[in-house]
Amino acid sequence: MRPAAYTTDLKGGILRLVASGDWVARHLGPIDGDLRAFEDDTVGRDLLIDISGVDRLDTAGAMVFERIIAACGRRTARSGIIGASDAHQLVLDNVRPHINPCEVEPAARNAFVMMVNRLGRGVLEGYYTAVEVLNFIGLTLSTFVRVMRDPKRLRMTSIVHHMEEAGIDAMPIVGLMSFLIGAVVAFMGAKILRLFNAEVFTVELVGISVLREFGVLLSAILVAGRSGSAFTAAIGTMKIREEIDALRALGLDPIEVLVLPRTIALIIFMPILAFMAAVLGVIGGGVVAATAMEISPAFFVGRLQDTIALSNFWVGLIKAPFFAFVIAVIGCYQGMEVAGSSESLGQRTTLSVVQSLFVVIILDAFFAMFFLEIDY
Amino acid sequence: MAVDRTMEYVIEVEGLRTQFGDNIIHDNLDLAVRRNEILGVVGGSGTGKSVLMRAIIGLKRPSAGTVRIFGEDFYAKTQQEQIETERRWGVMFQGGALFSSLTVAQNVMAPIREHLKLPHELAADIAAMKISMSGLPPDAGAKYPSELSGGMNKRAGLARALALDPEIVFLDEPTAGLDPIGAENFDRLIVNLKNSLGLTVFMVTHDLDTLHATCDRVAVLAEKRVIAIGTLDEVRRSDHPWIQEYFSGPRGRAALTAKGYDTRPPAEKG
């Protein structure tokens, strides 16, 4: 096997290119640059390409010869490809009609225009999404009211199924996380408070932060990542497979069949998760207090009861159903927005998690301001 | 079936058994594909046509039997040798299976870039030629697969399969989901490419018209093996009930009549 090679000469005003070796794709890399330079010299001249010395010729090699001839721009008696065996001629004939370069990438537009374009699109899309999510929330609520007039239409099997999947199955991870967060808060708090000789305030630190914020927020974050995305993926897959259209065609309301059970299940179970998270968070703090500091469990519980107002606990718990509602609705909304390809499914699932986390934290901030104002 | 040793076989499958768990798809299956022929593989749904293709191209390891490509046992090779063999064939999957993040031209360039160290410009030229050969307009090169119709996606998939000048091309349901005109164009394209590039084509299909228009030989898959192989006429003469139903059912007859075949069932010919 000899690599492709060639020589050129100029005799009597005719350019000649004499090729030899194997003109197959893998050998063409090193000589392609020189050949392109040669191509530029051929314009308007007579050019003969002698390929009688070529052993093997594939479509890539044939393309290169035909490209040079095409660049030369004339196919006369005195220019063309000579010396081709029958087999090589067949390849050349097959390639000839297909020498038409095409663009590899879409034409790039002005970078600044594109940037402004994207910015504008982003702002508009944000606005439309907000309107549509509100729309979807309204639709879900009105469907809920309609179904509650005839409560037999509530799909209990489905609700229980989603309570298990989104709720009970999430308990181990939510419990473990909040236990660890409670422990970490106690640890960090104790370290700082020790400087002021105020280690006992660790109890308040853990109690208030876990009961009021961390328990419910952590549950919401994990549920958004676990179940919100699962809702989007499940409904989105149904959308792609036209199952949603099939439901509609059968006279069933997808909101009633798919969205309501998930939303109700999450609203019922999120407070349970938040309660468990709060309890385990406090236990985590207590364990650290008992092992790393000299605060006995009995003292810890006693001080908890004395100093932490019950309102902290209620503030945490009351937020849970609201978080559940936005997570479920955004998850389902994004699922319904999946269009066509599985690519869109991936994008929507990501969006679902990002948006529900965003809304949960915004909501949490509003709750914090609200409870501060009413001094609860 | 007697194996004619004077013919050159590029694919030889012997005693193949594939299974998913306890579910046996093929058992003791033999099949041989000659150089420069178009072999159509037909069979009812679930008879493992696509699985057979996957077993031959190394995507589904058989639990018994050998697959010889170009006379060498594919599954006995080292990974490096397998890659060498894989470069000599091209595969077109059912939906085209184009990489969605790349344009059509970049898709076709992908195997060229991976396997041959060629300058970008040359690779782009080769890709443009293959795109044109597959019957796509030049402006399709810069488009993403999601911007193309199903038929164009299949053509682009074929262009990618042809990128490295393969000796064998595997086509999985090339005309499924195409409108009749698109399917006919595709049939013609495959025959053209086979004649001009000297390809061997292994084609899984459901489409009777494609079978008639393109295939040199037909292999029928049923009962976990190849129950008949030969030219269309030879296969039609088999008295296996599935084959009779397939070729003599209303659709089979319509397709055959259109091609000028005698469609009376063989039994009636006396």
Interface residues (C-beta under 8 A of the other chain):
Chain A: V24 A25 R26 L28 G29 D32 G33 R36 D58 T59 A60 M63 V64 R67 L90 V91 D93 N94 V95 P97 H98 I99 N100 P101 C102 E103 V104 E105 P106 A107 G340 S341 E343
Chain B: S100 T103 A105 Q106 M109 I112 L116 K117 L118 P119 E121 L122 A124 D125 I126 A127 A128 M129 K130 I131 S132 M133 P138 D139 A140 G141 A142 K143 S146 L164 D165 S196 L197
